[in-house]
Amino acid sequence: MNEPQYFTPEVRCYSDGRVERKDTNPRWKNPKWRLVKLTPNRYGRYRIEVDKKYYFVYRIIASCFLNLDIENLEDVVDHRDGNPSNNRIENLRVTTKQGNSWNQVRAKGYTWHERAQKWQAQIEVKGKKFFLGLFDTEEEARQSYLAAKLIYHVIPERPINFPIVQPLPE
């Protein structure tokens, strides 16, 4: 059964990503719980107002089910599938800013090196950049970065079919 967890006495959430608010109409003897109508912002994230403060829905759900300290902004909530609108509890994990960046779908990891006239691949691990080499083609640099990403950006809970990096645009 999908039992609700209470964020506040007036707001509760479910593990499937739904959020309800108590409708406190003074004329009613028994207040009713109503589903919060969510509209995504331009990044696809939902946010609601609770006690005159705005919270992202995924942080509320992580607070209720994953023991996230909602006021500590050092703790980051990562969407495993990369979809910020999917707030199901099995899609959320509490991590660090770096752990969240490892889950980027549009990671590139290479640039054109003007002096060498070659493609340069690099990867960042624990705040330090590591040089992976210079390559004649963009695709070689990209493949070098992807290979390093599989080694250094390990997320054990990542789904097997998760796309590490999207294909290059045509």
Secondary structure, 3 states (H helix, E strand, C coil): CCCCEEEECCEEECCCCCEEEEECCCCCCCCEEEECCCCCCCCCCCEEEECCEEEEHHHHHHHHHCCCCCCCCCCEEEECCCCCCCCCHHHEEEECHHHHHCCCCCCCCEEEECCCCEEEEEEEECCEEEEEEEECCHHHHHHHHHHHHHHHCCCCCCCCCCCCCCCCCC
